[in-house]
Amino acid sequence: MVDRYKRIMVLVDGSDQSYDALRKAIGVAHRDMAHLFILTDTKMSFEAYDGLEYSSEYLTYTIRKSEDARKLYIVKFSQENNIDLIVMGASCIISLGSTLVSSITTHVVGYAPCKVMVVR
């Protein structure tokens, strides 16, 4: 049996793995007609991302740009927004100004209130 999701969150940090995660999340959102939340830092731009432009006719999404994209914020955001699936790269790195927070994947998998799909 395939799980169906209504609210999917994907973490995008600019790495190849995170864009793979975004493509996977778009595919799942299409399949389930789910709303997609894209969580990233403020330096990211998705206006030119072909996957979203192509998908916008069939997909509803919210881009949340935040300088506070730490592991605790990610879990809190998923709780507050009733996320039922988080999609992220295996080695997610979110930029926080001049600081890099690496490998938040383990924390999110351990503490998220929902299922987590890790994309390699």
Jmol script that loads the backbone (N, CA, C; Angstrom):
load data "model"
ATOM      1  N   MET A   1       0.842  -1.184   0.000  1.00  0.00           N
ATOM      2  CA  MET A   1       0.000   0.000   0.000  1.00  0.00           C
ATOM      3  C   MET A   1       0.890   1.250   0.000  1.00  0.00           C
ATOM      4  N   VAL A   2       0.559   2.204  -0.813  1.00  0.00           N
ATOM      5  CA  VAL A   2       1.321   3.446  -0.928  1.00  0.00           C
ATOM      6  C   VAL A   2       0.708   4.485   0.008  1.00  0.00           C
ATOM      7  N   ASP A   3       1.560   5.132   0.804  1.00  0.00           N
ATOM      8  CA  ASP A   3       1.088   6.209   1.678  1.00  0.00           C
ATOM      9  C   ASP A   3       0.707   7.415   0.832  1.00  0.00           C
ATOM     10  N   ARG A   4      -0.310   8.130   1.274  1.00  0.00           N
ATOM     11  CA  ARG A   4      -0.745   9.365   0.617  1.00  0.00           C
ATOM     12  C   ARG A   4      -0.502  10.521   1.573  1.00  0.00           C
ATOM     13  N   TYR A   5      -0.013  11.607   1.040  1.00  0.00           N
ATOM     14  CA  TYR A   5       0.357  12.752   1.861  1.00  0.00           C
ATOM     15  C   TYR A   5      -0.412  13.983   1.412  1.00  0.00           C
ATOM     16  N   LYS A   6      -0.687  14.886   2.369  1.00  0.00           N
ATOM     17  CA  LYS A   6      -1.398  16.121   2.063  1.00  0.00           C
ATOM     18  C   LYS A   6      -0.511  17.352   2.176  1.00  0.00           C
ATOM     19  N   ARG A   7       0.493  17.266   3.062  1.00  0.00           N
ATOM     20  CA  ARG A   7       1.359  18.419   3.330  1.00  0.00           C
ATOM     21  C   ARG A   7       2.799  17.918   3.389  1.00  0.00           C
ATOM     22  N   ILE A   8       3.569  18.273   2.369  1.00  0.00           N
ATOM     23  CA  ILE A   8       4.940  17.786   2.228  1.00  0.00           C
ATOM     24  C   ILE A   8       5.897  18.959   2.369  1.00  0.00           C
ATOM     25  N   MET A   9       6.961  18.747   3.131  1.00  0.00           N
ATOM     26  CA  MET A   9       7.992  19.763   3.270  1.00  0.00           C
ATOM     27  C   MET A   9       9.282  19.226   2.685  1.00  0.00           C
ATOM     28  N   VAL A  10       9.973  20.054   1.903  1.00  0.00           N
ATOM     29  CA  VAL A  10      11.270  19.670   1.343  1.00  0.00           C
ATOM     30  C   VAL A  10      12.292  20.726   1.735  1.00  0.00           C
ATOM     31  N   LEU A  11      13.485  20.264   2.102  1.00  0.00           N
ATOM     32  CA  LEU A  11      14.571  21.160   2.482  1.00  0.00           C
ATOM     33  C   LEU A  11      15.518  21.300   1.308  1.00  0.00           C
ATOM     34  N   VAL A  12      15.791  22.530   0.906  1.00  0.00           N
ATOM     35  CA  VAL A  12      16.670  22.775  -0.234  1.00  0.00           C
ATOM     36  C   VAL A  12      17.803  23.691   0.218  1.00  0.00           C
ATOM     37  N   ASP A  13      19.044  23.195   0.090  1.00  0.00           N
ATOM     38  CA  ASP A  13      20.211  23.962   0.518  1.00  0.00           C
ATOM     39  C   ASP A  13      21.136  24.316  -0.641  1.00  0.00           C
ATOM     40  N   GLY A  14      20.727  24.021  -1.863  1.00  0.00           N
ATOM     41  CA  GLY A  14      21.545  24.339  -3.028  1.00  0.00           C
ATOM     42  C   GLY A  14      22.431  23.198  -3.494  1.00  0.00           C
ATOM     43  N   SER A  15      22.510  22.118  -2.729  1.00  0.00           N
ATOM     44  CA  SER A  15      23.327  20.972  -3.123  1.00  0.00           C
ATOM     45  C   SER A  15      22.583  20.127  -4.155  1.00  0.00           C
ATOM     46  N   ASP A  16      23.327  19.303  -4.878  1.00  0.00           N
ATOM     47  CA  ASP A  16      22.706  18.408  -5.856  1.00  0.00           C
ATOM     48  C   ASP A  16      21.704  17.482  -5.183  1.00  0.00           C
ATOM     49  N   GLN A  17      22.045  16.972  -3.992  1.00  0.00           N
ATOM     50  CA  GLN A  17      21.124  16.080  -3.279  1.00  0.00           C
ATOM     51  C   GLN A  17      19.830  16.794  -2.913  1.00  0.00           C
ATOM     52  N   SER A  18      19.929  18.062  -2.547  1.00  0.00           N
ATOM     53  CA  SER A  18      18.702  18.769  -2.171  1.00  0.00           C
ATOM     54  C   SER A  18      17.811  19.011  -3.387  1.00  0.00           C
ATOM     55  N   TYR A  19      18.408  19.235  -4.563  1.00  0.00           N
ATOM     56  CA  TYR A  19      17.587  19.378  -5.763  1.00  0.00           C
ATOM     57  C   TYR A  19      16.990  18.032  -6.173  1.00  0.00           C
ATOM     58  N   ASP A  20      17.715  16.939  -5.922  1.00  0.00           N
ATOM     59  CA  ASP A  20      17.128  15.608  -6.125  1.00  0.00           C
ATOM     60  C   ASP A  20      15.942  15.417  -5.185  1.00  0.00           C
ATOM     61  N   ALA A  21      16.091  15.873  -3.938  1.00  0.00           N
ATOM     62  CA  ALA A  21      14.999  15.794  -2.968  1.00  0.00           C
ATOM     63  C   ALA A  21      13.814  16.637  -3.430  1.00  0.00           C
ATOM     64  N   LEU A  22      14.090  17.819  -3.984  1.00  0.00           N
ATOM     65  CA  LEU A  22      13.018  18.676  -4.493  1.00  0.00           C
ATOM     66  C   LEU A  22      12.274  17.988  -5.629  1.00  0.00           C
ATOM     67  N   ARG A  23      13.012  17.387  -6.566  1.00  0.00           N
ATOM     68  CA  ARG A  23      12.352  16.671  -7.669  1.00  0.00           C
ATOM     69  C   ARG A  23      11.493  15.522  -7.139  1.00  0.00           C
ATOM     70  N   LYS A  24      11.999  14.789  -6.157  1.00  0.00           N
ATOM     71  CA  LYS A  24      11.243  13.685  -5.564  1.00  0.00           C
ATOM     72  C   LYS A  24       9.988  14.213  -4.865  1.00  0.00           C
ATOM     73  N   ALA A  25      10.140  15.304  -4.120  1.00  0.00           N
ATOM     74  CA  ALA A  25       8.992  15.889  -3.412  1.00  0.00           C
ATOM     75  C   ALA A  25       7.930  16.379  -4.388  1.00  0.00           C
ATOM     76  N   ILE A  26       8.354  16.993  -5.493  1.00  0.00           N
ATOM     77  CA  ILE A  26       7.398  17.438  -6.511  1.00  0.00           C
ATOM     78  C   ILE A  26       6.640  16.242  -7.067  1.00  0.00           C
ATOM     79  N   GLY A  27       7.356  15.144  -7.324  1.00  0.00           N
ATOM     80  CA  GLY A  27       6.702  13.944  -7.839  1.00  0.00           C
ATOM     81  C   GLY A  27       5.670  13.384  -6.872  1.00  0.00           C
ATOM     82  N   VAL A  28       6.013  13.312  -5.597  1.00  0.00           N
ATOM     83  CA  VAL A  28       5.075  12.807  -4.594  1.00  0.00           C
ATOM     84  C   VAL A  28       3.889  13.763  -4.452  1.00  0.00           C
ATOM     85  N   ALA A  29       4.160  15.061  -4.456  1.00  0.00           N
ATOM     86  CA  ALA A  29       3.085  16.053  -4.344  1.00  0.00           C
ATOM     87  C   ALA A  29       2.121  15.956  -5.525  1.00  0.00           C
ATOM     88  N   HIS A  30       2.655  15.752  -6.730  1.00  0.00           N
ATOM     89  CA  HIS A  30       1.798  15.549  -7.905  1.00  0.00           C
ATOM     90  C   HIS A  30       0.930  14.319  -7.721  1.00  0.00           C
ATOM     91  N   ARG A  31       1.559  13.219  -7.354  1.00  0.00           N
ATOM     92  CA  ARG A  31       0.845  11.953  -7.196  1.00  0.00           C
ATOM     93  C   ARG A  31      -0.298  12.077  -6.198  1.00  0.00           C
ATOM     94  N   ASP A  32      -0.032  12.758  -5.084  1.00  0.00           N
ATOM     95  CA  ASP A  32      -1.008  12.824  -4.002  1.00  0.00           C
ATOM     96  C   ASP A  32      -1.842  14.099  -4.005  1.00  0.00           C
ATOM     97  N   MET A  33      -1.571  15.002  -4.950  1.00  0.00           N
ATOM     98  CA  MET A  33      -2.245  16.298  -4.988  1.00  0.00           C
ATOM     99  C   MET A  33      -2.059  17.016  -3.654  1.00  0.00           C
ATOM    100  N   ALA A  34      -0.830  17.005  -3.158  1.00  0.00           N
ATOM    101  CA  ALA A  34      -0.489  17.572  -1.856  1.00  0.00           C
ATOM    102  C   ALA A  34       0.064  18.986  -2.013  1.00  0.00           C
ATOM    103  N   HIS A  35       0.021  19.734  -0.928  1.00  0.00           N
ATOM    104  CA  HIS A  35       0.652  21.052  -0.895  1.00  0.00           C
ATOM    105  C   HIS A  35       2.107  20.855  -0.516  1.00  0.00           C
ATOM    106  N   LEU A  36       3.014  21.554  -1.203  1.00  0.00           N
ATOM    107  CA  LEU A  36       4.443  21.421  -0.988  1.00  0.00           C
ATOM    108  C   LEU A  36       4.988  22.671  -0.310  1.00  0.00           C
ATOM    109  N   PHE A  37       5.675  22.480   0.815  1.00  0.00           N
ATOM    110  CA  PHE A  37       6.365  23.558   1.510  1.00  0.00           C
ATOM    111  C   PHE A  37       7.851  23.410   1.214  1.00  0.00           C
ATOM    112  N   ILE A  38       8.463  24.441   0.661  1.00  0.00           N
ATOM    113  CA  ILE A  38       9.897  24.420   0.345  1.00  0.00           C
ATOM    114  C   ILE A  38      10.590  25.298   1.369  1.00  0.00           C
ATOM    115  N   LEU A  39      11.430  24.689   2.192  1.00  0.00           N
ATOM    116  CA  LEU A  39      12.140  25.413   3.238  1.00  0.00           C
ATOM    117  C   LEU A  39      13.586  25.597   2.813  1.00  0.00           C
ATOM    118  N   THR A  40      14.032  26.839   2.806  1.00  0.00           N
ATOM    119  CA  THR A  40      15.389  27.151   2.348  1.00  0.00           C
ATOM    120  C   THR A  40      15.891  28.392   3.063  1.00  0.00           C
ATOM    121  N   ASP A  41      17.138  28.780   2.816  1.00  0.00           N
ATOM    122  CA  ASP A  41      17.626  30.033   3.376  1.00  0.00           C
ATOM    123  C   ASP A  41      17.309  31.168   2.407  1.00  0.00           C
ATOM    124  N   THR A  42      17.554  32.369   2.824  1.00  0.00           N
ATOM    125  CA  THR A  42      17.127  33.537   2.039  1.00  0.00           C
ATOM    126  C   THR A  42      17.925  33.745   0.764  1.00  0.00           C
ATOM    127  N   LYS A  43      19.043  33.056   0.602  1.00  0.00           N
ATOM    128  CA  LYS A  43      19.865  33.258  -0.588  1.00  0.00           C
ATOM    129  C   LYS A  43      19.392  32.422  -1.776  1.00  0.00           C
ATOM    130  N   MET A  44      18.491  31.501  -1.565  1.00  0.00           N
ATOM    131  CA  MET A  44      18.027  30.618  -2.638  1.00  0.00           C
ATOM    132  C   MET A  44      16.967  31.321  -3.475  1.00  0.00           C
ATOM    133  N   SER A  45      16.938  30.997  -4.756  1.00  0.00           N
ATOM    134  CA  SER A  45      15.933  31.536  -5.660  1.00  0.00           C
ATOM    135  C   SER A  45      15.346  30.398  -6.476  1.00  0.00           C
ATOM    136  N   PHE A  46      14.029  30.314  -6.500  1.00  0.00           N
ATOM    137  CA  PHE A  46      13.374  29.230  -7.226  1.00  0.00           C
ATOM    138  C   PHE A  46      12.619  29.718  -8.455  1.00  0.00           C
ATOM    139  N   GLU A  47      12.645  31.022  -8.679  1.00  0.00           N
ATOM    140  CA  GLU A  47      11.892  31.557  -9.812  1.00  0.00           C
ATOM    141  C   GLU A  47      12.317  30.901 -11.122  1.00  0.00           C
ATOM    142  N   ALA A  48      13.584  30.560 -11.229  1.00  0.00           N
ATOM    143  CA  ALA A  48      14.088  29.992 -12.482  1.00  0.00           C
ATOM    144  C   ALA A  48      14.168  28.466 -12.444  1.00  0.00           C
ATOM    145  N   TYR A  49      13.723  27.856 -11.349  1.00  0.00           N
ATOM    146  CA  TYR A  49      13.809  26.398 -11.264  1.00  0.00           C
ATOM    147  C   TYR A  49      12.739  25.761 -12.154  1.00  0.00           C
ATOM    148  N   ASP A  50      13.169  25.070 -13.187  1.00  0.00           N
ATOM    149  CA  ASP A  50      12.245  24.531 -14.193  1.00  0.00           C
ATOM    150  C   ASP A  50      11.205  23.595 -13.600  1.00  0.00           C
ATOM    151  N   GLY A  51      11.573  22.804 -12.605  1.00  0.00           N
ATOM    152  CA  GLY A  51      10.634  21.844 -12.018  1.00  0.00           C
ATOM    153  C   GLY A  51       9.413  22.514 -11.425  1.00  0.00           C
ATOM    154  N   LEU A  52       9.601  23.655 -10.767  1.00  0.00           N
ATOM    155  CA  LEU A  52       8.463  24.353 -10.173  1.00  0.00           C
ATOM    156  C   LEU A  52       7.667  25.104 -11.220  1.00  0.00           C
ATOM    157  N   GLU A  53       8.361  25.722 -12.159  1.00  0.00           N
ATOM    158  CA  GLU A  53       7.657  26.461 -13.204  1.00  0.00           C
ATOM    159  C   GLU A  53       6.743  25.522 -13.992  1.00  0.00           C
ATOM    160  N   TYR A  54       7.262  24.361 -14.341  1.00  0.00           N
ATOM    161  CA  TYR A  54       6.485  23.367 -15.073  1.00  0.00           C
ATOM    162  C   TYR A  54       5.341  22.839 -14.227  1.00  0.00           C
ATOM    163  N   SER A  55       5.597  22.689 -12.926  1.00  0.00           N
ATOM    164  CA  SER A  55       4.633  22.065 -12.038  1.00  0.00           C
ATOM    165  C   SER A  55       3.576  23.018 -11.519  1.00  0.00           C
ATOM    166  N   SER A  56       3.799  24.325 -11.613  1.00  0.00           N
ATOM    167  CA  SER A  56       2.916  25.279 -10.947  1.00  0.00           C
ATOM    168  C   SER A  56       1.469  25.175 -11.415  1.00  0.00           C
ATOM    169  N   GLU A  57       1.260  24.694 -12.609  1.00  0.00           N
ATOM    170  CA  GLU A  57      -0.103  24.529 -13.112  1.00  0.00           C
ATOM    171  C   GLU A  57      -0.841  23.425 -12.356  1.00  0.00           C
ATOM    172  N   TYR A  58      -0.103  22.453 -11.847  1.00  0.00           N
ATOM    173  CA  TYR A  58      -0.709  21.285 -11.215  1.00  0.00           C
ATOM    174  C   TYR A  58      -0.419  21.182  -9.725  1.00  0.00           C
ATOM    175  N   LEU A  59       0.417  22.060  -9.202  1.00  0.00           N
ATOM    176  CA  LEU A  59       0.942  21.901  -7.860  1.00  0.00           C
ATOM    177  C   LEU A  59       0.807  23.201  -7.084  1.00  0.00           C
ATOM    178  N   THR A  60       0.351  23.096  -5.836  1.00  0.00           N
ATOM    179  CA  THR A  60       0.364  24.272  -4.974  1.00  0.00           C
ATOM    180  C   THR A  60       1.580  24.156  -4.068  1.00  0.00           C
ATOM    181  N   TYR A  61       2.267  25.271  -3.890  1.00  0.00           N
ATOM    182  CA  TYR A  61       3.457  25.231  -3.052  1.00  0.00           C
ATOM    183  C   TYR A  61       3.672  26.575  -2.368  1.00  0.00           C
ATOM    184  N   THR A  62       4.412  26.530  -1.269  1.00  0.00           N
ATOM    185  CA  THR A  62       4.794  27.697  -0.501  1.00  0.00           C
ATOM    186  C   THR A  62       6.296  27.649  -0.330  1.00  0.00           C
ATOM    187  N   ILE A  63       6.989  28.726  -0.649  1.00  0.00           N
ATOM    188  CA  ILE A  63       8.428  28.794  -0.422  1.00  0.00           C
ATOM    189  C   ILE A  63       8.650  29.578   0.869  1.00  0.00           C
ATOM    190  N   ARG A  64       9.285  28.931   1.823  1.00  0.00           N
ATOM    191  CA  ARG A  64       9.575  29.578   3.109  1.00  0.00           C
ATOM    192  C   ARG A  64      11.069  29.834   3.176  1.00  0.00           C
ATOM    193  N   LYS A  65      11.443  31.084   2.972  1.00  0.00           N
ATOM    194  CA  LYS A  65      12.852  31.455   3.050  1.00  0.00           C
ATOM    195  C   LYS A  65      13.120  31.947   4.464  1.00  0.00           C
ATOM    196  N   SER A  66      14.093  31.331   5.116  1.00  0.00           N
ATOM    197  CA  SER A  66      14.358  31.665   6.507  1.00  0.00           C
ATOM    198  C   SER A  66      15.838  31.573   6.805  1.00  0.00           C
ATOM    199  N   GLU A  67      16.353  32.552   7.519  1.00  0.00           N
ATOM    200  CA  GLU A  67      17.732  32.471   7.988  1.00  0.00           C
ATOM    201  C   GLU A  67      17.817  31.579   9.212  1.00  0.00           C
ATOM    202  N   ASP A  68      16.671  31.162   9.736  1.00  0.00           N
ATOM    203  CA  ASP A  68      16.620  30.345  10.945  1.00  0.00           C
ATOM    204  C   ASP A  68      16.279  28.894  10.603  1.00  0.00           C
ATOM    205  N   ALA A  69      16.909  28.357   9.562  1.00  0.00           N
ATOM    206  CA  ALA A  69      16.592  27.003   9.110  1.00  0.00           C
ATOM    207  C   ALA A  69      17.444  25.964   9.842  1.00  0.00           C
ATOM    208  N   ARG A  70      17.515  26.081  11.150  1.00  0.00           N
ATOM    209  CA  ARG A  70      18.258  25.114  11.952  1.00  0.00           C
ATOM    210  C   ARG A  70      17.417  23.875  12.183  1.00  0.00           C
ATOM    211  N   LYS A  71      18.071  22.827  12.680  1.00  0.00           N
ATOM    212  CA  LYS A  71      17.388  21.552  12.869  1.00  0.00           C
ATOM    213  C   LYS A  71      16.192  21.669  13.808  1.00  0.00           C
ATOM    214  N   LEU A  72      16.282  22.467  14.866  1.00  0.00           N
ATOM    215  CA  LEU A  72      15.142  22.610  15.774  1.00  0.00           C
ATOM    216  C   LEU A  72      14.000  23.352  15.095  1.00  0.00           C
ATOM    217  N   TYR A  73      14.335  24.344  14.270  1.00  0.00           N
ATOM    218  CA  TYR A  73      13.314  25.085  13.536  1.00  0.00           C
ATOM    219  C   TYR A  73      12.594  24.181  12.538  1.00  0.00           C
ATOM    220  N   ILE A  74      13.335  23.307  11.895  1.00  0.00           N
ATOM    221  CA  ILE A  74      12.745  22.396  10.905  1.00  0.00           C
ATOM    222  C   ILE A  74      11.713  21.499  11.566  1.00  0.00           C
ATOM    223  N   VAL A  75      12.057  20.929  12.705  1.00  0.00           N
ATOM    224  CA  VAL A  75      11.118  20.058  13.427  1.00  0.00           C
ATOM    225  C   VAL A  75       9.912  20.874  13.900  1.00  0.00           C
ATOM    226  N   LYS A  76      10.161  22.073  14.446  1.00  0.00           N
ATOM    227  CA  LYS A  76       9.065  22.925  14.913  1.00  0.00           C
ATOM    228  C   LYS A  76       8.144  23.323  13.757  1.00  0.00           C
ATOM    229  N   PHE A  77       8.734  23.705  12.614  1.00  0.00           N
ATOM    230  CA  PHE A  77       7.937  24.066  11.444  1.00  0.00           C
ATOM    231  C   PHE A  77       7.045  22.897  11.010  1.00  0.00           C
ATOM    232  N   SER A  78       7.600  21.691  11.037  1.00  0.00           N
ATOM    233  CA  SER A  78       6.814  20.525  10.624  1.00  0.00           C
ATOM    234  C   SER A  78       5.660  20.276  11.588  1.00  0.00           C
ATOM    235  N   GLN A  79       5.871  20.524  12.868  1.00  0.00           N
ATOM    236  CA  GLN A  79       4.799  20.356  13.853  1.00  0.00           C
ATOM    237  C   GLN A  79       3.719  21.415  13.673  1.00  0.00           C
ATOM    238  N   GLU A  80       4.135  22.666  13.568  1.00  0.00           N
ATOM    239  CA  GLU A  80       3.189  23.782  13.479  1.00  0.00           C
ATOM    240  C   GLU A  80       2.378  23.783  12.196  1.00  0.00           C
ATOM    241  N   ASN A  81       2.906  23.176  11.135  1.00  0.00           N
ATOM    242  CA  ASN A  81       2.219  23.184   9.841  1.00  0.00           C
ATOM    243  C   ASN A  81       1.624  21.827   9.471  1.00  0.00           C
ATOM    244  N   ASN A  82       1.540  20.937  10.430  1.00  0.00           N
ATOM    245  CA  ASN A  82       0.937  19.611  10.217  1.00  0.00           C
ATOM    246  C   ASN A  82       1.517  18.896   9.002  1.00  0.00           C
ATOM    247  N   ILE A  83       2.835  18.958   8.865  1.00  0.00           N
ATOM    248  CA  ILE A  83       3.520  18.283   7.765  1.00  0.00           C
ATOM    249  C   ILE A  83       3.414  16.782   7.981  1.00  0.00           C
ATOM    250  N   ASP A  84       3.092  16.031   6.933  1.00  0.00           N
ATOM    251  CA  ASP A  84       3.031  14.577   7.096  1.00  0.00           C
ATOM    252  C   ASP A  84       4.159  13.849   6.372  1.00  0.00           C
ATOM    253  N   LEU A  85       5.013  14.594   5.642  1.00  0.00           N
ATOM    254  CA  LEU A  85       6.210  14.006   5.043  1.00  0.00           C
ATOM    255  C   LEU A  85       7.257  15.103   4.868  1.00  0.00           C
ATOM    256  N   ILE A  86       8.482  14.817   5.348  1.00  0.00           N
ATOM    257  CA  ILE A  86       9.628  15.689   5.106  1.00  0.00           C
ATOM    258  C   ILE A  86      10.532  14.969   4.115  1.00  0.00           C
ATOM    259  N   VAL A  87      10.942  15.671   3.067  1.00  0.00           N
ATOM    260  CA  VAL A  87      11.864  15.118   2.072  1.00  0.00           C
ATOM    261  C   VAL A  87      13.142  15.948   2.141  1.00  0.00           C
ATOM    262  N   MET A  88      14.287  15.254   2.273  1.00  0.00           N
ATOM    263  CA  MET A  88      15.550  15.972   2.374  1.00  0.00           C
ATOM    264  C   MET A  88      16.689  15.124   1.848  1.00  0.00           C
ATOM    265  N   GLY A  89      17.780  15.780   1.484  1.00  0.00           N
ATOM    266  CA  GLY A  89      18.970  15.073   1.035  1.00  0.00           C
ATOM    267  C   GLY A  89      19.666  14.388   2.198  1.00  0.00           C
ATOM    268  N   ALA A  90      20.472  13.396   1.892  1.00  0.00           N
ATOM    269  CA  ALA A  90      21.169  12.631   2.925  1.00  0.00           C
ATOM    270  C   ALA A  90      22.169  13.483   3.693  1.00  0.00           C
ATOM    271  N   SER A  91      22.726  14.487   3.057  1.00  0.00           N
ATOM    272  CA  SER A  91      23.691  15.355   3.750  1.00  0.00           C
ATOM    273  C   SER A  91      23.263  16.799   3.596  1.00  0.00           C
ATOM    274  N   CYS A  92      22.150  17.123   4.213  1.00  0.00           N
ATOM    275  CA  CYS A  92      21.569  18.461   4.110  1.00  0.00           C
ATOM    276  C   CYS A  92      22.447  19.465   4.845  1.00  0.00           C
ATOM    277  N   ILE A  93      22.751  20.573   4.184  1.00  0.00           N
ATOM    278  CA  ILE A  93      23.513  21.661   4.785  1.00  0.00           C
ATOM    279  C   ILE A  93      22.728  22.945   4.535  1.00  0.00           C
ATOM    280  N   ILE A  94      22.360  23.612   5.592  1.00  0.00           N
ATOM    281  CA  ILE A  94      21.637  24.867   5.464  1.00  0.00           C
ATOM    282  C   ILE A  94      22.584  26.007   5.835  1.00  0.00           C
ATOM    283  N   SER A  95      22.683  27.005   4.996  1.00  0.00           N
ATOM    284  CA  SER A  95      23.554  28.148   5.250  1.00  0.00           C
ATOM    285  C   SER A  95      22.866  29.112   6.200  1.00  0.00           C
ATOM    286  N   LEU A  96      23.598  29.549   7.200  1.00  0.00           N
ATOM    287  CA  LEU A  96      23.082  30.545   8.135  1.00  0.00           C
ATOM    288  C   LEU A  96      24.071  31.709   8.156  1.00  0.00           C
ATOM    289  N   GLY A  97      23.943  32.597   7.213  1.00  0.00           N
ATOM    290  CA  GLY A  97      24.899  33.689   7.108  1.00  0.00           C
ATOM    291  C   GLY A  97      26.268  33.141   6.779  1.00  0.00           C
ATOM    292  N   SER A  98      27.226  33.363   7.661  1.00  0.00           N
ATOM    293  CA  SER A  98      28.572  32.862   7.416  1.00  0.00           C
ATOM    294  C   SER A  98      28.807  31.499   8.063  1.00  0.00           C
ATOM    295  N   THR A  99      27.782  30.955   8.729  1.00  0.00           N
ATOM    296  CA  THR A  99      27.915  29.678   9.427  1.00  0.00           C
ATOM    297  C   THR A  99      27.209  28.580   8.643  1.00  0.00           C
ATOM    298  N   LEU A 100      27.789  27.411   8.607  1.00  0.00           N
ATOM    299  CA  LEU A 100      27.133  26.264   7.995  1.00  0.00           C
ATOM    300  C   LEU A 100      26.748  25.259   9.065  1.00  0.00           C
ATOM    301  N   VAL A 101      25.530  24.814   9.019  1.00  0.00           N
ATOM    302  CA  VAL A 101      25.078  23.770   9.925  1.00  0.00           C
ATOM    303  C   VAL A 101      25.003  22.511   9.077  1.00  0.00           C
ATOM    304  N   SER A 102      25.877  21.541   9.347  1.00  0.00           N
ATOM    305  CA  SER A 102      25.936  20.365   8.491  1.00  0.00           C
ATOM    306  C   SER A 102      25.254  19.176   9.136  1.00  0.00           C
ATOM    307  N   SER A 103      24.829  18.295   8.302  1.00  0.00           N
ATOM    308  CA  SER A 103      24.244  17.018   8.679  1.00  0.00           C
ATOM    309  C   SER A 103      23.109  17.148   9.682  1.00  0.00           C
ATOM    310  N   ILE A 104      22.119  17.917   9.335  1.00  0.00           N
ATOM    311  CA  ILE A 104      20.935  18.021  10.175  1.00  0.00           C
ATOM    312  C   ILE A 104      19.992  16.848   9.926  1.00  0.00           C
ATOM    313  N   THR A 105      20.309  16.055   8.935  1.00  0.00           N
ATOM    314  CA  THR A 105      19.451  14.931   8.564  1.00  0.00           C
ATOM    315  C   THR A 105      19.203  14.002   9.747  1.00  0.00           C
ATOM    316  N   THR A 106      20.254  13.636  10.464  1.00  0.00           N
ATOM    317  CA  THR A 106      20.119  12.706  11.587  1.00  0.00           C
ATOM    318  C   THR A 106      19.166  13.259  12.635  1.00  0.00           C
ATOM    319  N   HIS A 107      19.276  14.535  12.949  1.00  0.00           N
ATOM    320  CA  HIS A 107      18.395  15.144  13.943  1.00  0.00           C
ATOM    321  C   HIS A 107      16.939  15.128  13.472  1.00  0.00           C
ATOM    322  N   VAL A 108      16.718  15.530  12.239  1.00  0.00           N
ATOM    323  CA  VAL A 108      15.354  15.597  11.722  1.00  0.00           C
ATOM    324  C   VAL A 108      14.728  14.203  11.699  1.00  0.00           C
ATOM    325  N   VAL A 109      15.483  13.208  11.245  1.00  0.00           N
ATOM    326  CA  VAL A 109      14.959  11.833  11.222  1.00  0.00           C
ATOM    327  C   VAL A 109      14.588  11.384  12.637  1.00  0.00           C
ATOM    328  N   GLY A 110      15.408  11.758  13.613  1.00  0.00           N
ATOM    329  CA  GLY A 110      15.168  11.331  14.991  1.00  0.00           C
ATOM    330  C   GLY A 110      14.039  12.037  15.703  1.00  0.00           C
ATOM    331  N   TYR A 111      13.770  13.295  15.351  1.00  0.00           N
ATOM    332  CA  TYR A 111      12.816  14.097  16.117  1.00  0.00           C
ATOM    333  C   TYR A 111      11.581  14.568  15.357  1.00  0.00           C
ATOM    334  N   ALA A 112      11.525  14.369  14.080  1.00  0.00           N
ATOM    335  CA  ALA A 112      10.362  14.836  13.304  1.00  0.00           C
ATOM    336  C   ALA A 112       9.105  14.082  13.740  1.00  0.00           C
ATOM    337  N   PRO A 113       7.971  14.775  13.752  1.00  0.00           N
ATOM    338  CA  PRO A 113       6.715  14.145  14.157  1.00  0.00           C
ATOM    339  C   PRO A 113       6.032  13.384  13.014  1.00  0.00           C
ATOM    340  N   CYS A 114       6.735  13.224  11.902  1.00  0.00           N
ATOM    341  CA  CYS A 114       6.137  12.605  10.726  1.00  0.00           C
ATOM    342  C   CYS A 114       7.182  11.742  10.026  1.00  0.00           C
ATOM    343  N   LYS A 115       6.799  11.169   8.907  1.00  0.00           N
ATOM    344  CA  LYS A 115       7.744  10.375   8.130  1.00  0.00           C
ATOM    345  C   LYS A 115       8.769  11.296   7.468  1.00  0.00           C
ATOM    346  N   VAL A 116       9.989  10.766   7.298  1.00  0.00           N
ATOM    347  CA  VAL A 116      11.061  11.503   6.640  1.00  0.00           C
ATOM    348  C   VAL A 116      11.604  10.651   5.516  1.00  0.00           C
ATOM    349  N   MET A 117      11.649  11.219   4.312  1.00  0.00           N
ATOM    350  CA  MET A 117      12.237  10.530   3.154  1.00  0.00           C
ATOM    351  C   MET A 117      13.600  11.152   2.902  1.00  0.00           C
ATOM    352  N   VAL A 118      14.640  10.322   2.982  1.00  0.00           N
ATOM    353  CA  VAL A 118      15.993  10.798   2.745  1.00  0.00           C
ATOM    354  C   VAL A 118      16.396  10.378   1.337  1.00  0.00           C
ATOM    355  N   VAL A 119      16.798  11.357   0.526  1.00  0.00           N
ATOM    356  CA  VAL A 119      17.123  11.126  -0.875  1.00  0.00           C
ATOM    357  C   VAL A 119      18.645  11.166  -1.042  1.00  0.00           C
ATOM    358  N   ARG A 120      19.176  10.152  -1.712  1.00  0.00           N
ATOM    359  CA  ARG A 120      20.632  10.099  -1.969  1.00  0.00           C
ATOM    360  C   ARG A 120      20.891  10.422  -3.406  1.00  0.00           C
TER     361      ARG A 120
END
end "model"
wireframe off; spacefill off
backbone 0.3
color backbone group
